[in-house]
Amino acid sequence: PIVSIMHKAQEIARGNFDQTVEVRSDDEIGKLTSAFNYMARELKDTLEEISSEKNKIETILNYMTDGVVAFNLRGELIHANPASKRILGTDETWNSFDEFSSKLGLGLSLKEIGAAGGLSWKESILGIGEKYVRVYFAPDIAKTGSIIAVLHDVTEQQKLENLRREFVANVSHELKTPLTSIRTYTETLLDGAVGEEETKARFLGVILSETDRMNRLVRDLLQLSSLDNKQVKWNKKPVFICDLVKNAVEKVKLEAKAKGHHLECVIEGDIPRITVDYDRIEQVVLNILSNAIKYTPPEGTIKAYVGKMPGRVYIKVADNGIGIPKEDLPRIFERFYRVDKARSRELGGTGLGLSIAQEIVEAHGGNISAESEPGKGTEITVTLPIDAAQPEAEDRFQAVNLS
């Protein structure tokens, strides 16, 4: 019996846990045999439970959005989940902690960690290419017996934080400029220029102009805040979009005529009614038309098109103005972003018009985009969804010359 138990124990040592020994007596050998069988069953159950937990942990690590990289105390890589490679933008593995630290620019080495008895810092934000990654290290290296780094992609949060800082800086700058002008001209008037009627009228005109500029800025900021906080009450109703665009073109006719522009509105095909907030969409069209007039040289051409595509209608404003450089084009819908800052301020722009237009269009389930080439002109296109419940259409094709 003892020889049999010995052979069965050797089988268990090799990983074969389905081992039992027949109990043939009630003496000490029989009790030893029973204890052996009990041990084999418990050992098998325990290892199956451990294996199940291991599989669960591996599944969690493989599917979690945070990256996890682990090294043993000799600095050898023992685990790197798929998220870590995705966050770091690489498929390669690191053979050692020192290599990992070097590629990420952590400024740490295994020797320094060993000499210090652990990590002197536990968290840091790193810039890796275009990404921002927050790296956390497990604090108790001695207890875990390994160096564990958790990687969290904070690119979006960092971009939002950068946008917030940039927004505050831009608002401060936009308000500071007119306030400085107002203060300067007011001090000059108080210092004795009040008696000079011509100077007084000119200075008061500048003060009024700068005050209007601040009012426009504050109004646009309040509108953006309302759009961001979903506080806008939309007055949506069925609208013939052709009439809306033609009315908007009519409103900027004098402004275009003053610069000698050839302004035209073209209706293409049968345009169905769509459900929108008339005033808000008109604001979008007016903003786009005003920009086209501002940045198109005298005697230029501006055309507003209205047409239909599958499931949507489009409004396109095309000009042959100065255009937008390729590197600036993706950013023109950002708040306060200006291609030509000096000229934009000179023309009275707040840098928020296209941002507001984008918010309004997207709130209607639409999209706004831009195409441009420096020196050849710009096209701004707005698409809006067609309301299936409004089948009536304007059955007409016409070009209205408003030059």
C-alpha positions as a printed Julia matrix, in Angstrom:
403×3 Matrix{Float64}:
   0.0     0.0     0.0
   2.79    2.45    0.84
   4.45    1.81   -2.54
   1.07    2.46   -4.23
   0.66    5.73   -2.31
   4.2     6.74   -3.3
   3.45    6.16   -7.02
   0.18    8.05   -6.78
   1.97   10.96   -5.07
   4.47   11.07   -7.92
   1.58   11.27  -10.41
   0.06   14.17   -8.45
   3.45   15.91   -8.5
   3.39   15.65  -12.31
  -0.04   17.37  -12.39
  -2.31   14.35  -12.65
  -4.74   14.96   -9.78
  -7.23   12.19  -10.62
  -5.46    9.78   -8.27
  -7.09    7.62   -5.64
  -5.79    4.69   -3.63
  -8.04    1.81   -2.66
  -8.6     1.61    1.09
  -8.14   -2.04    2.14
  -7.93   -1.82    5.95
  -8.9     0.22    8.96
  -5.42    0.39   10.44
  -2.84    3.18   10.14
  -2.19    2.36    6.46
  -5.93    2.55    5.76
  -6.18    5.92    7.52
  -3.12    7.16    5.58
  -4.77    6.0     2.33
  -8.01    7.85    3.2
  -6.06   11.01    4.09
  -4.17   10.75    0.8
  -7.41   10.48   -1.21
  -8.89   13.46    0.67
  -5.75   15.49    0.04
  -5.84   14.66   -3.69
  -9.49   15.76   -3.98
  -8.95   19.02   -2.05
  -5.76   19.77   -3.97
  -7.56   19.27   -7.26
 -10.48   21.52   -6.21
  -8.12   24.22   -4.92
  -6.03   24.26   -8.08
  -9.14   24.38  -10.28
 -10.39   27.34   -8.25
  -7.01   29.07   -8.57
  -6.99   28.38  -12.31
 -10.5    29.81  -12.65
  -9.54   32.97  -10.75
  -6.41   33.29  -12.87
  -8.48   33.08  -16.04
 -10.85   35.74  -14.71
  -7.97   38.07  -13.9
  -6.4    37.51  -17.31
  -9.72   38.23  -19.02
 -10.16   41.42  -16.99
  -6.61   42.55  -17.8
  -7.02   41.76  -21.48
 -10.28   43.68  -21.85
  -9.75   46.59  -19.47
  -9.22   50.02  -21.04
  -6.24   50.87  -18.83
  -2.85   49.42  -19.67
  -1.05   47.2   -17.16
   2.64   46.35  -17.42
   4.38   44.21  -14.77
   8.04   43.34  -14.21
   9.57   41.05  -11.61
  12.21   42.31   -9.2
  14.92   41.26  -11.66
  13.39   43.7   -14.15
  12.05   41.02  -16.51
   8.69   41.58  -18.19
   6.05   39.22  -16.82
   2.87   40.77  -18.22
   1.7    43.48  -20.66
  -1.99   43.59  -21.55
  -3.23   44.64  -25.03
  -4.42   48.03  -23.74
  -0.87   48.98  -22.74
   0.33   48.47  -26.32
  -2.66   50.35  -27.7
  -2.12   53.3   -25.37
   1.59   53.45  -26.13
   0.91   53.02  -29.83
   3.21   50.06  -30.35
   3.07   46.29  -30.81
   6.57   45.71  -29.49
   7.3    44.32  -26.05
   9.95   45.41  -23.62
  12.48   42.87  -22.42
  13.33   44.74  -19.26
  12.12   47.5   -16.98
  15.1    49.69  -17.91
  14.15   49.45  -21.6
  10.52   50.27  -20.77
  11.58   53.25  -18.65
  13.95   54.52  -21.32
  11.35   54.41  -24.13
   8.78   56.24  -22.01
  11.28   58.74  -20.63
  10.51   57.86  -17.0
  14.05   58.56  -15.87
  14.08   55.44  -13.66
  16.26   52.38  -13.58
  15.93   49.09  -11.72
  19.22   49.74   -9.94
  17.99   53.09   -8.6
  14.71   51.55   -7.44
  16.57   48.76   -5.65
  18.97   51.21   -3.99
  16.09   53.39   -2.8
  14.06   50.42   -1.61
  11.17   51.34   -3.9
   9.84   54.13   -6.09
  10.26   57.7    -4.89
   7.19   58.79   -6.91
   4.05   56.92   -7.81
   2.33   59.0   -10.52
   3.26   61.07  -13.54
   1.77   62.39  -16.81
   3.84   61.73  -19.91
   3.56   63.05  -23.44
   3.91   60.15  -25.87
   3.59   61.34  -29.46
   0.21   63.1   -29.65
  -1.07   61.29  -26.55
  -0.98   62.13  -22.86
  -0.6    59.1   -20.59
  -0.88   59.07  -16.8
   1.41   56.39  -15.32
   0.64   54.94  -11.87
   3.04   52.63  -10.02
   1.97   50.16   -7.33
   3.32   51.55   -4.07
   4.39   48.37   -2.25
   6.99   46.7    -4.48
   8.3    44.43   -1.73
   4.82   43.11   -0.92
   3.8    42.44   -4.55
   7.2    41.09   -5.51
   6.97   43.0    -8.79
   6.98   46.46  -10.36
   3.47   47.17  -11.67
   2.72   50.18  -13.89
  -0.85   51.16  -14.77
  -1.24   53.36  -17.86
  -4.28   55.59  -18.29
  -4.9    57.52  -21.52
  -5.81   61.08  -20.48
  -5.44   62.65  -23.92
  -9.05   63.85  -24.11
  -9.0    65.23  -20.57
  -5.72   67.0   -21.23
  -7.02   68.47  -24.49
 -10.13   69.72  -22.69
  -7.97   71.24  -19.97
  -5.78   72.92  -22.6
  -8.9    74.21  -24.37
 -10.24   75.55  -21.08
  -7.0    77.41  -20.37
  -6.86   78.71  -23.92
 -10.5    79.79  -23.69
  -9.93   81.73  -20.47
  -6.81   83.35  -21.93
  -8.65   84.3   -25.13
 -11.64   85.76  -23.29
  -9.3    87.77  -21.07
  -7.4    89.05  -24.08
 -10.54   89.87  -26.08
 -11.96   91.86  -23.16
  -8.69   93.51  -22.22
  -8.14   95.08  -25.64
 -11.4    97.11  -25.8
 -11.23   97.92  -22.09
  -7.74   99.34  -22.58
  -8.96  101.47  -25.49
 -11.96  102.72  -23.52
  -9.79  103.62  -20.55
  -7.19  105.37  -22.7
  -9.71  107.51  -24.58
 -11.69  108.29  -21.42
  -8.52  109.46  -19.6
  -7.64  111.64  -22.59
 -11.08  113.24  -22.51
 -10.8   113.85  -18.76
  -7.37  115.42  -19.23
  -8.8   118.3   -21.24
  -9.87  117.05  -24.64
 -13.54  117.54  -23.73
 -13.49  121.09  -25.03
 -12.41  120.09  -28.51
 -15.63  119.1   -30.23
 -14.04  117.22  -33.14
 -11.69  115.26  -30.88
 -14.45  114.59  -28.39
 -16.78  113.21  -31.06
 -14.02  110.98  -32.49
 -13.01  109.67  -29.07
 -16.61  109.01  -28.02
 -17.15  107.18  -31.31
 -14.2   104.89  -30.53
 -15.53  104.28  -26.99
 -18.97  103.42  -28.39
 -17.42  101.08  -30.98
 -15.34   99.25  -28.36
 -18.39   98.98  -26.07
 -20.39   97.43  -28.91
 -17.53   95.0   -29.49
 -17.62   93.89  -25.85
 -21.4    93.57  -26.02
 -21.1    91.3   -29.06
 -18.47   89.21  -27.31
 -20.54   88.83  -24.13
 -23.66   88.04  -26.18
 -21.83   85.34  -28.13
 -20.34   83.89  -24.95
 -23.77   83.73  -23.31
 -25.2    82.03  -26.39
 -22.39   79.47  -26.42
 -22.93   78.84  -22.71
 -26.65   78.25  -23.31
 -25.89   75.84  -26.16
 -23.3    73.97  -24.1
 -25.63   73.63  -21.12
 -28.61   72.56  -23.28
 -30.57   75.58  -22.05
 -31.69   76.78  -25.47
 -35.41   76.5   -26.15
 -35.74   75.54  -29.79
 -38.74   76.85  -31.71
 -38.74   74.15  -34.38
 -41.38   74.11  -37.08
 -41.67   73.08  -40.75
 -39.75   75.55  -42.89
 -39.13   75.97  -46.62
 -35.34   76.27  -46.44
 -35.18   78.01  -49.83
 -37.18   80.96  -48.48
 -34.95   81.1   -45.42
 -31.74   81.28  -47.47
 -33.16   83.82  -49.91
 -34.25   86.04  -47.02
 -30.77   85.79  -45.49
 -29.18   86.71  -48.83
 -31.53   89.68  -49.1
 -30.46   90.92  -45.65
 -26.76   91.06  -46.6
 -27.42   92.49  -50.08
 -26.48   96.07  -49.14
 -23.33   94.92  -47.35
 -22.28   92.98  -50.45
 -23.21   95.82  -52.78
 -21.01   98.22  -50.8
 -18.01   96.05  -51.71
 -19.12   95.53  -55.3
 -19.75   91.81  -54.84
 -21.76   89.7   -57.24
 -24.2    87.92  -54.89
 -26.35   85.07  -56.17
 -28.76   82.52  -54.66
 -29.29   79.27  -56.56
 -32.07   76.76  -55.76
 -31.31   73.31  -57.15
 -34.16   70.84  -57.6
 -37.18   70.04  -55.43
 -36.42   70.99  -51.85
 -38.75   69.53  -49.16
 -39.71   71.32  -46.01
 -37.59   70.55  -42.96
 -38.3    71.06  -39.27
 -35.84   73.59  -37.82
 -35.67   76.66  -35.64
 -36.01   79.34  -38.34
 -34.2    82.13  -36.46
 -31.26   79.93  -35.42
 -30.66   78.47  -38.87
 -30.97   81.93  -40.4
 -28.32   83.08  -37.91
 -26.03   80.32  -39.21
 -26.57   81.32  -42.86
 -26.1    85.03  -42.09
 -22.85   84.29  -40.26
 -21.47   82.3   -43.19
 -22.57   84.96  -45.72
 -21.07   87.76  -43.6
 -17.74   85.94  -43.4
 -17.77   85.44  -47.16
 -18.37   89.17  -47.69
 -15.67   90.16  -45.18
 -12.96   87.96  -46.65
 -13.75   88.37  -50.35
 -11.98   91.26  -52.11
 -14.07   93.92  -53.91
 -15.79   92.81  -57.13
 -15.74   89.2   -55.91
 -18.41   86.53  -56.39
 -20.47   84.88  -53.65
 -23.05   82.17  -54.36
 -25.49   80.53  -51.95
 -26.79   77.14  -53.1
 -29.71   75.14  -51.71
 -30.11   71.54  -52.8
 -31.1    68.03  -51.76
 -29.16   64.81  -51.21
 -30.45   61.44  -49.92
 -32.15   62.12  -46.58
 -30.74   65.65  -46.24
 -30.84   69.14  -47.65
 -27.73   71.24  -48.01
 -26.88   74.93  -47.94
 -23.57   75.82  -49.53
 -21.97   79.27  -49.6
 -19.07   79.56  -52.05
 -16.85   82.58  -52.63
 -13.7    83.41  -54.57
 -12.1    85.23  -51.68
  -8.71   84.99  -50.0
  -9.27   81.39  -48.84
  -7.97   79.6   -45.76
  -4.53   77.95  -45.45
  -4.62   74.15  -45.3
  -3.09   74.01  -41.81
  -5.77   76.37  -40.41
  -8.78   74.72  -42.05
  -9.38   71.99  -39.39
  -9.47   74.62  -36.63
 -11.78   77.3   -38.01
 -14.72   76.01  -35.93
 -12.73   76.29  -32.68
 -13.71   79.06  -30.31
 -11.71   82.27  -30.79
  -9.62   80.7   -33.54
  -8.82   83.21  -36.25
  -6.73   82.73  -39.37
  -5.83   86.43  -39.52
  -6.25   87.73  -35.99
  -5.46   91.38  -36.7
  -7.83   91.61  -39.66
 -10.62   89.72  -37.88
 -10.57   92.15  -34.97
 -10.4    95.09  -37.37
 -13.54   93.79  -39.1
 -15.34   93.43  -35.78
 -15.34   89.65  -35.46
 -15.42   87.93  -32.06
 -13.96   84.62  -33.28
 -17.06   82.78  -32.04
 -19.4    82.94  -35.03
 -18.47   79.63  -36.65
 -18.36   77.91  -33.25
 -21.93   79.03  -32.58
 -22.96   77.99  -36.09
 -21.53   74.51  -35.53
 -23.34   74.14  -32.19
 -26.68   75.18  -33.75
 -26.32   72.9   -36.78
 -25.29   69.88  -34.7
 -28.21   70.5   -32.31
 -30.46   70.06  -35.37
 -28.78   66.74  -36.21
 -26.84   68.32  -39.08
 -23.25   68.87  -40.05
 -21.13   71.84  -41.11
 -17.86   71.57  -43.03
 -15.43   73.74  -44.95
 -13.28   73.41  -48.03
 -10.85   76.08  -49.09
  -7.78   76.9   -51.1
  -5.72   80.07  -50.47
  -6.27   82.64  -53.18
  -9.13   80.73  -54.81
 -11.93   80.87  -52.26
 -13.87   78.98  -49.63
 -16.95   76.74  -49.53
 -18.92   76.28  -46.32
 -21.52   73.51  -46.48
 -24.35   72.9   -44.0
 -26.41   69.71  -44.23
 -29.66   69.2   -42.32
 -31.85   66.07  -42.04
 -35.14   65.93  -43.93
 -38.23   65.47  -41.8
 -40.04   62.42  -43.22
 -43.35   63.81  -42.0
 -43.04   66.84  -44.29
 -43.29   65.52  -47.87
 -44.2    68.83  -49.53
 -41.45   70.29  -51.69
 -40.66   73.47  -53.55
 -40.8    72.33  -57.16
 -38.56   74.91  -58.71
 -35.1    75.59  -60.05
 -34.04   79.18  -60.1
 -31.12   81.49  -59.72
 -31.75   84.83  -58.05
 -29.15   87.48  -58.93
 -28.9    89.98  -56.09
 -25.78   91.82  -57.2
